[in-house]
């Protein structure tokens, strides 16, 4: 795992860019504390790299790296797990490689097969590749978006980096806030590729490469498309498909153990992490190292279950119980941890478990992706139930309701309920339901119902607080299949790269820990989305086929319980331990000076929350996390 950055400015002022390049590299030192380097040529290209040494710890892995024929120069972040197989293939074409790592194999693969070499890679990666012969800069991101990659374009210069802080280190541009990205953040809690919080900066979409040539606007080219790869459903009996999946899981998980440094596993005690641990424990001759974080709040603490699974599988297990004081210290530094607005509070325990693991290992396997691949999220049940209820409502009733709701003034309803003695919590519930109903009526389509179910700030509310409520994304009805299949596809393309993988990348890299995602092997992804639906969600509920496999290795009683995840007591923290931050960062005067949010809306939200409307906790946290980001990164950002 590493950090990469660079620029391409043919005919531009490369002197200032070259002077800024070392600072951009230095901003990524946490991603690669072991080594660093820069390379600048005479064609307006500069590349920079920070290295976290995982495979081939020698200087032969130093980057930026040149191909043996001099044609290519590369910076690479990630791992190509099947590099040894590719090396053997390359030997048949006469390539003699000296090192023991994957970087020179990648370069030789590009030398042999050009950009299509990426089709052979099994792994996670973000690559900056300069082709001296074709005078093209390629930016390439892995299929699921495990590794981040951003790029800016101002009409003449392209600059890029693993994190936005690296792009901010270049001083030739003035960052401008993207108002639609701001709305997207408020609605969902994260910003999804291809957007970033800055108007001039994009995120390379997963499964794509960006090609930049002199005189041309950068072009985004998809080299992998999930829908194309999964258009033909799998056939065969259930037992055969289950056996095939277990073999594929085992192979994918085994690949993620390739390393020259110690490797561990994040174990929550849930289905996905228990399955990863079980299959790897079966293959390993030494006890696996597993790590979990616990909470003092008993109703949220799953560490006891992780402990029991670890004991059953015989792992070397380390657990840590989170103290509120530690969590609060991290919350106050939220803006430093995430250099783009991000509001998933489970980033706090994820950072802590990463710190815990880093004390013993340099690589940790997570188990993200199981919910998207195997229909695991509980919100799917909620949406299906709502759709079933709405299907029984006559169309004319929906139309009449939509017409009536369009005239309902939320502030008037709130005022009337207040005069009748309604509590802040009751008023908040009623007004929220009015807004949600307006968001889905009159058609009440699956896509609108799902979008409303996963929105923290509805578009109507976003418009009130920012002045712009235009829809930031296409809805789930753009995808084929049943309602369940479309929700999974939406989450795979949006929630997974925008929230889950962003969280894991930033929190692991903050402590120089390489996070690997064995469930997101592209072969597994393609297999899962081709499975019959009843195997993804069947008699055993969500993740039916995964549970069938897991129960052969771990007693069902240890893992069969409602999904908890890294939930945090956000409402309590905001009422107690973080109240001073709320009072400071969301004060009416501060919000007015910033000019981003409507101060009246913020004042009413804060007041309602402290009057008892606990439902406002998430919305309040979104505003607080944005203001923590703005304090750290908002200087010089224009509207």
C-alpha positions in Angstrom: 0.0 0.0 0.0 1.3 3.4 -0.9 0.5 6.9 -1.9 0.9 8.3 -5.5 0.8 11.7 -7.0 1.9 13.6 -10.1 1.1 15.9 -13.0 1.0 16.2 -16.7 1.3 19.7 -18.2 2.5 19.7 -21.8 3.5 23.2 -22.7 2.6 24.6 -19.3 4.6 26.0 -16.4 6.1 22.7 -15.2 8.6 24.5 -13.1 6.1 25.5 -10.4 4.5 22.0 -10.6 7.8 20.3 -10.2 8.6 22.5 -7.2 5.2 21.5 -5.6 5.6 17.8 -6.3 7.8 17.0 -3.2 5.2 18.7 -1.0 2.5 16.6 -2.6 4.5 13.5 -2.0 5.2 14.5 1.6 1.4 15.0 2.3 1.1 11.2 1.7 3.8 10.1 4.0 1.3 8.3 6.3 0.4 6.0 3.4 4.0 5.1 2.8 6.5 5.8 5.6 9.2 3.4 4.3 10.4 5.2 1.2 9.7 7.9 -1.3 10.7 9.4 -4.6 10.0 11.7 -7.5 10.6 11.7 -11.2 10.2 14.6 -13.7 10.9 14.4 -17.4 11.2 17.0 -20.2 7.6 16.3 -21.5 5.8 18.1 -18.7 5.3 14.9 -16.6 6.1 14.5 -12.9 5.5 11.4 -10.8 5.7 11.0 -7.0 5.5 8.1 -4.6 5.4 7.1 -1.0 6.0 3.4 -0.2 4.7 1.1 2.4 6.9 -2.0 1.9 4.8 -5.2 1.8 6.2 -7.4 -0.9 10.0 -7.3 -1.8 11.2 -5.0 1.0 14.4 -4.2 -0.9 15.2 -1.0 -2.9 14.3 -2.9 -6.0 10.7 -1.9 -5.2 11.6 1.8 -5.2 9.2 4.1 -7.2 8.7 5.9 -9.4 9.8 3.0 -11.5 10.9 2.8 -15.2 10.4 -0.1 -17.5 13.5 -1.8 -18.8 12.9 -0.5 -22.3 12.5 3.1 -21.0 9.1 3.5 -22.5 7.0 3.5 -19.3 7.3 5.3 -16.0 5.0 4.3 -13.2 3.7 5.0 -9.7 1.6 2.3 -8.2 -0.5 1.9 -5.0 -1.9 -1.5 -4.1 -1.2 -5.1 -4.7 -1.4 -7.4 -7.7 -1.8 -10.8 -6.0 -1.3 -13.0 -9.0 2.0 -11.2 -10.0 3.9 -14.5 -9.8 1.6 -16.1 -12.4 1.9 -13.0 -14.7 5.7 -13.1 -14.2 5.8 -16.7 -15.5 3.6 -15.7 -18.5 6.0 -12.8 -19.3 9.0 -15.1 -19.1 7.6 -16.9 -22.1 7.8 -13.6 -24.0 11.5 -13.2 -23.1 11.1 -10.8 -20.1 13.8 -11.3 -17.5 12.8 -9.7 -14.2 15.2 -9.1 -11.4 13.0 -8.2 -8.4 10.7 -10.3 -6.2 7.8 -7.9 -6.1 4.8 -6.9 -8.2 5.8 -3.5 -9.5 8.3 -4.5 -12.1 5.9 -7.3 -13.2 3.2 -4.6 -13.7 5.5 -2.5 -15.8 6.6 -5.5 -17.9 2.9 -6.4 -18.4 2.2 -3.0 -19.8 5.3 -3.2 -21.9 4.0 -6.5 -23.4 0.2 -6.0 -23.6 -0.3 -2.2 -23.3 -3.2 -0.8 -21.2 -5.1 -4.0 -21.6 -2.7 -5.7 -19.3 -4.9 -4.6 -16.5 -7.4 -7.3 -17.5 -5.0 -9.8 -16.2 -4.6 -8.3 -12.8 -6.2 -9.8 -9.7 -5.9 -7.2 -6.9 -6.5 -3.7 -5.8 -4.7 -0.8 -7.4 -4.4 2.8 -8.4 -1.8 3.4 -11.1 -0.2 6.4 -12.7 1.5 5.3 -15.9 3.3 7.5 -18.4 3.8 6.2 -21.9 6.8 8.0 -23.3 6.3 6.6 -26.8 2.6 7.5 -27.1 2.9 10.6 -25.0 -0.1 9.5 -22.9 -0.6 9.5 -19.1 -2.9 6.7 -17.9 -4.6 6.8 -14.5 -6.1 3.4 -13.7 -8.3 2.3 -10.8 -9.2 -1.2 -9.7 -12.6 -2.7 -10.5 -14.3 -2.3 -7.1 -12.6 1.0 -6.2 -10.6 -0.3 -3.2 -7.8 2.1 -3.8 -8.6 5.8 -4.3 -7.4 8.0 -7.1 -8.4 11.7 -7.8 -7.4 14.0 -10.6 -7.8 17.6 -11.4 -8.1 19.3 -14.8 -8.0 23.0 -15.5 -8.0 22.9 -19.3 -4.2 22.7 -19.7 -2.8 20.8 -16.7 -3.8 17.4 -15.1 -2.7 16.7 -11.6 -3.5 13.6 -9.5 -3.1 11.9 -6.2 -4.3 9.1 -3.8 -5.9 11.7 -1.6 -7.2 15.2 -2.1 -4.5 16.6 0.2 -1.9 15.8 -2.4 -3.8 17.8 -5.0 -4.1 20.7 -2.6 -0.3 20.7 -2.4 -0.1 22.0 -6.0 -0.6 25.8 -5.9 -1.5 26.5 -9.5 -5.2 26.2 -8.9 -7.8 27.7 -6.5 -10.2 25.1 -5.1 -13.9 25.8 -5.7 -16.6 24.0 -3.7 -18.9 21.8 -5.8 -22.4 22.7 -4.6 -23.9 19.5 -6.0 -21.3 17.4 -4.3 -22.1 19.2 -1.1 -25.8 18.3 -1.5 -24.7 14.7 -2.2 -22.7 14.6 1.0 -25.7 15.9 3.0 -28.1 13.4 1.5 -25.9 10.3 1.8 -23.0 11.1 4.1 -20.3 10.7 1.5 -19.3 11.8 -2.1 -19.3 9.1 -4.7 -17.1 8.8 -7.8 -16.8 10.5 -10.2 -17.4 13.6 -8.1 -15.2 15.2 -5.4 -16.0 18.1 -3.1 -14.1 20.4 -5.5 -15.5 21.5 -8.8 -12.2 21.1 -10.7 -11.4 17.6 -9.3 -12.8 14.2 -10.2 -12.5 10.7 -8.7 -11.5 8.0 -11.2 -14.5 5.7 -11.3 -13.8 2.1 -10.3 -13.1 -0.2 -13.2 -11.9 2.8 -15.4 -8.8 4.4 -16.6 -8.3 8.1 -17.5 -6.2 8.9 -20.6 -4.6 12.3 -21.0 -2.9 13.5 -24.1 -1.5 16.9 -25.0 -4.2 19.1 -26.4 -7.1 16.8 -25.4 -9.5 16.8 -22.5 -8.8 13.7 -20.3 -11.0 10.8 -21.5 -12.5 8.2 -19.1 -12.5 4.7 -20.5 -14.2 1.7 -18.7 -12.2 -1.5 -18.9 -14.5 -3.5 -16.7 -18.3 -3.3 -16.4 -20.2 -5.4 -13.8 -23.4 -5.5 -15.8 -21.7 -6.8 -18.9 -19.8 -9.4 -16.9 -22.9 -10.7 -15.2 -25.5 -10.7 -18.0 -25.5 -14.5 -18.2 -26.9 -16.2 -15.0 -25.1 -19.2 -13.6 -26.7 -22.6 -14.1 -26.3 -25.8 -12.0 -27.8 -27.3 -8.9 -27.5 -25.5 -5.6 -24.9 -27.9 -4.1 -22.6 -27.5 -7.1 -22.8 -23.7 -7.0 -22.1 -23.7 -3.3 -19.0 -25.9 -3.7 -17.8 -23.7 -6.6 -18.3 -20.6 -4.5 -16.4 -22.1 -1.5 -13.4 -23.0 -3.8 -13.4 -19.5 -5.2 -13.6 -17.9 -1.7 -10.7 -20.0 -0.6 -8.6 -19.0 -3.6 -9.4 -15.3 -3.2 -8.7 -15.3 0.5 -5.5 -17.2 0.1 -4.3 -14.7 -2.5 -4.7 -11.9 0.2 -2.1 -13.6 2.4 0.7 -13.0 -0.1 3.1 -10.8 1.8 6.6 -10.5 3.1 5.3 -8.9 6.4 2.9 -10.1 9.1 -0.8 -10.3 8.1 -3.9 -10.2 10.4 -7.7 -10.2 10.1 -10.4 -7.8 11.4 -12.8 -10.1 13.1 -16.2 -8.7 14.2 -17.8 -12.0 14.8 -20.3 -11.4 12.0 -21.0 -13.7 9.0 -18.5 -12.1 6.6 -15.4 -11.7 8.9 -16.0 -15.1 10.5 -16.1 -16.7 7.1 -12.9 -15.0 6.0 -11.2 -16.1 9.3 -12.6 -19.7 9.1 -11.5 -20.4 5.5 -8.0 -18.9 6.1 -7.6 -20.7 9.5 -8.3 -24.0 7.6 -5.5 -23.2 5.1 -2.9 -21.8 7.5 -0.3 -23.8 9.3 0.1 -21.1 11.9 -2.6 -19.5 14.1 -4.1 -16.4 12.3 -3.9 -13.1 14.1 -7.3 -11.5 14.6 -8.3 -8.2 16.0 -11.6 -6.7 17.3 -12.8 -3.6 19.0 -15.4 -3.5 21.7 -17.7 -0.9 23.3 -18.5 -0.3 26.9 -22.2 0.0 25.8 -23.3 -3.6 26.2 -26.0 -3.3 23.6 -23.5 -2.3 21.0 -20.6 -4.5 22.0 -20.0 -7.6 19.8 -16.5 -8.3 21.0 -17.7 -11.3 23.1 -18.9 -13.0 19.9 -15.7 -12.2 18.1 -13.8 -13.7 21.0 -15.9 -16.9 20.9 -15.4 -17.3 17.1 -11.7 -16.7 17.6 -11.5 -19.3 20.3 -13.4 -21.8 18.1 -11.1 -21.3 15.2 -7.9 -21.2 17.3 -6.7 -17.7 16.3 -4.3 -15.5 18.1 -6.9 -12.9 19.1 -6.4 -9.3 20.3 -9.3 -7.2 21.5 -9.6 -3.7 22.8 -12.6 -2.0 24.6 -13.2 1.5 23.3 -13.1 4.3 25.9 -15.3 7.3 25.3 -12.4 9.6 25.9 -10.4 8.0 23.0 -13.4 8.2 20.7 -13.9 11.9 21.5 -10.3 12.7 20.8 -10.6 11.1 17.4 -13.9 12.8 16.7 -12.3 16.2 17.3 -9.6 15.4 14.7 -12.2 14.1 12.1 -11.2 16.8 9.6 -7.6 15.6 9.6 -8.6 12.0 9.1 -10.8 12.6 6.1 -9.7 15.4 3.7 -13.2 15.3 2.0 -16.5 15.7 3.8 -17.4 12.3 5.2 -20.0 11.4 7.9 -19.9 7.7 8.5 -19.2 7.8 12.3 -18.1 4.1 12.3 -14.8 5.5 11.0 -14.0 6.0 14.6 -14.0 2.4 15.7 -12.5 1.4 12.4 -9.5 3.7 13.1 -9.1 2.2 16.5 -9.1 -1.4 15.3 -6.6 -0.4 12.7 -4.3 1.1 15.4 -4.7 -2.0 17.4 -3.7 -4.2 14.5 -0.8 -2.0 13.4 0.9 -2.7 16.7 1.4 -6.3 15.6 1.0 -6.5 11.8 1.5 -4.4 8.7 -1.4 -5.9 6.7 -5.0 -6.5 7.8 -7.8 -8.3 5.9 -11.3 -6.8 6.2 -14.5 -8.4 5.0 -16.3 -5.6 3.2 -18.5 -6.3 0.2 -20.5 -9.2 1.5 -23.7 -7.1 2.0 -23.6 -5.8 -1.6 -22.7 -9.2 -3.2 -25.1 -11.3 -1.1 -28.1 -9.0 -0.3 -27.2 -8.4 3.3 -28.4 -5.0 4.3 -31.5 -4.8 6.5 -32.8 -1.7 4.7 -33.7 -4.0 1.8 -36.3 -5.6 4.0 -37.7 -2.2 5.0 -38.0 -1.1 1.4 -39.7 -4.3 0.2 -42.2 -4.0 3.0 -43.0 -0.4 2.1 -43.3 -1.3 -1.5 -45.7 -4.1 -0.6 -47.8 -1.6 1.4 -47.8 1.0 -1.3 -48.8 -1.5 -3.9 -52.1 -1.9 -2.1 -52.9 1.8 -2.3 -54.9 2.8 -5.4 -53.2 5.1 -7.9 -55.8 7.8 -7.5 -55.2 7.9 -3.7 -51.4 8.3 -4.3 -52.1 11.1 -6.8 -54.4 12.9 -4.5 -52.0 12.5 -1.5 -49.2 13.9 -3.6 -51.3 16.9 -4.5 -52.3 17.5 -0.9 -48.8 17.1 0.4 -47.4 19.6 -2.1 -49.3 22.3 -0.3 -48.3 21.2 3.2 -45.9 23.7 4.8 -43.6 21.9 7.2 -42.9 24.9 9.3 -46.7 25.5 9.7 -47.3 21.9 10.7 -44.4 22.1 13.2 -45.8 25.3 14.7 -49.3 23.8 15.0 -48.0 20.7 16.8 -45.9 22.9 19.1 -48.9 24.9 20.1 -50.8 21.7 20.8 -47.9 20.7 23.2 -46.2 18.2 20.9 -42.7 17.3 21.9 -39.7 18.0 19.7 -39.3 14.3 19.0 -43.0 14.0 17.9 -42.9 17.1 15.7 -39.7 15.9 14.1 -41.2 12.5 13.3 -44.3 14.0 11.7 -42.5 16.6 9.6 -40.0 14.0 8.5 -42.7 11.7 7.4 -44.3 14.5 5.4 -41.1 15.2 3.6 -40.4 11.5 2.9 -43.9 11.0 1.5 -43.3 14.0 -0.8 -40.0 12.5 -1.9 -41.7 9.2 -3.1 -45.1 10.3 -4.3 -47.0 10.0 -6.6 -45.4 7.1 -8.4 -43.9 5.5 -5.3 -41.4 3.6 -7.5 -38.8 1.3 -5.9 -36.0 3.6 -6.8 -37.7 6.6 -5.1 -38.7 4.6 -2.0 -35.1 3.2 -1.7 -33.6 6.6 -2.2 -35.7 8.1 0.5 -34.9 5.2 2.9 -31.2 5.8 2.6 -31.2 9.6 2.6 -30.2 11.4 5.8 -31.1 14.8 4.4 -33.9 14.5 1.8 -33.5 16.7 -1.4 -36.1 19.1 -0.1 -34.1 19.6 3.1 -30.9 19.9 1.2 -32.5 22.7 -0.9 -33.6 24.5 2.3 -30.1 24.5 3.9 -27.9 25.0 0.8 -30.2 26.6 -1.8 -29.6 23.7 -4.2 -31.6 20.5 -4.1 -30.9 19.1 -7.5 -30.7 15.3 -7.6 -27.0 14.3 -7.2 -27.2 10.8 -8.6 -29.1 8.5 -10.8 -31.5 6.3 -8.9 -31.6 2.5 -8.6 -34.1 2.1 -11.4 -31.2 2.6 -13.9 -30.2 -1.0 -13.1 -31.8 -4.3 -14.4 -33.4 -7.0 -12.3 -35.7 -7.3 -9.4 -36.0 -4.7 -6.7 -33.5 -6.5 -4.5 -31.0 -6.9 -7.4 -31.3 -3.2 -8.3 -30.7 -2.1 -4.7 -27.6 -4.3 -4.5 -26.3 -2.9 -7.7 -26.9 0.6 -6.6 -25.0 0.0 -3.3 -22.1 -1.8 -5.2 -21.6 1.2 -7.5 -22.3 4.0 -4.9 -22.3 3.1 -1.2 -19.4 0.6 -1.4 -16.8 2.8 -3.1 -18.1 6.1 -1.7 -18.5 5.2 1.9 -17.3 1.7 2.9 -14.0 1.6 1.0 -13.2 5.3 1.6 -13.6 4.7 5.4 -11.4 1.6 5.4 -8.7 3.1 3.2 -8.4 6.4 5.1 -8.5 4.8 8.6 -6.0 2.0 7.8 -3.6 4.3 5.9 -3.8 6.9 8.7 -1.7 4.4 10.8 0.3 3.0 7.8 -1.6 -0.3 7.8 -2.4 -2.0 4.5 -6.1 -3.0 4.3 -7.1 -5.8 2.0 -10.5 -6.8 0.8 -10.8 -10.5 0.1 -14.5 -10.4 -0.6 -13.9 -8.0 -3.4 -11.9 -10.2 -5.7 -13.4 -9.4 -9.1 -13.9 -13.1 -9.8 -16.0 -13.3 -6.6 -18.0 -10.2 -7.5 -18.9 -11.6 -11.0 -19.8 -15.0 -9.5 -22.0 -13.5 -6.8 -24.0 -11.3 -9.1 -24.6 -14.2 -11.5 -26.0 -16.5 -8.7 -29.7 -17.3 -8.6 -31.4 -14.8 -6.2 -32.6 -17.5 -3.8 -28.9 -18.4 -3.0 -28.0 -14.8 -2.2 -31.1 -14.4 0.0 -33.0 -17.5 0.8 -34.2 -19.8 3.6 -31.4 -18.6 5.9 -32.2 -15.0 5.1 -29.6 -12.5 3.7 -26.3 -14.1 2.6 -28.0 -17.5 2.4 -25.2 -19.3 0.6 -22.4 -17.7 2.7 -24.2 -18.9 5.8 -24.5 -22.4 4.3 -20.7 -22.5 3.9 -19.9 -20.8 7.2 -22.1 -23.1 9.3 -19.8 -26.0 8.3 -16.9 -24.3 10.0 -18.4 -22.2 12.8 -21.3 -23.2 15.0 -24.4 -21.4 13.9 -25.1 -20.2 17.5 -22.0 -18.1 17.4 -22.8 -16.0 14.3 -26.6 -16.2 13.8 -27.8 -12.9 15.3 -28.9 -9.5 13.9 -26.3 -7.5 12.1 -24.8 -4.8 14.4 -21.7 -3.4 12.6 -19.6 -0.6 14.1 -22.5 1.4 15.3 -21.7 4.2 17.7 -23.8 5.9 20.3 -23.9 9.1 18.2 -27.0 10.7 19.8 -25.5 10.4 23.3 -22.1 11.7 22.3 -23.6 14.7 20.6 -25.7 15.5 23.7 -22.9 15.0 26.2 -19.2 14.6 25.1 -19.4 16.5 21.8 -21.8 19.2 22.9 -19.1 21.9 23.1 -18.1 21.1 19.5 -21.7 21.5 18.4 -22.1 24.8 20.2 -18.8 26.1 18.7 -18.8 24.8 15.1 -22.6 25.1 14.5 -23.1 28.5 16.2 -25.3 30.8 14.2 -22.5 33.4 13.9 -20.0 30.9 12.6 -22.4 29.4 10.1 -23.4 32.9 8.9 -19.7 33.9 8.3 -19.0 30.7 6.4 -21.9 31.3 4.0 -22.4 27.6 3.1 -25.5 26.7 5.1 -28.6 28.7 6.0 -28.1 29.7 9.6 -31.8 29.7 10.4 -32.1 26.0 9.4 -29.0 25.1 11.4 -30.3 27.0 14.5 -33.7 25.2 14.4 -32.0 21.8 13.9 -29.6 22.3 16.8 -32.4 23.6 19.0 -34.8 20.8 18.1 -32.1 18.2 18.9 -31.4 19.5 22.3 -35.1 19.8 23.0 -35.4 16.1 22.5 -35.6 15.3 18.8 -33.1 12.5 18.8 -33.9 11.7 15.1 -31.9 14.8 14.2 -28.6 13.3 15.5 -27.4 12.1 12.2 -28.2 15.3 10.4 -26.5 17.2 13.2 -23.4 15.0 12.9 -23.3 15.6 9.1 -23.1 19.3 9.6 -20.5 19.0 12.4 -18.3 16.7 10.3 -18.5 19.1 7.4 -17.5 22.1 9.6 -14.6 20.1 11.0 -13.5 19.4 7.4 -14.0 23.1 6.5 -11.8 24.2 9.4 -9.0 22.0 8.2 -9.3 22.2 4.4 -11.8 25.0 3.7 -9.2 27.8 3.7 -9.1 29.3 0.2 -12.0 27.3 -1.1 -14.3 29.5 -3.1 -18.0 29.2 -3.7 
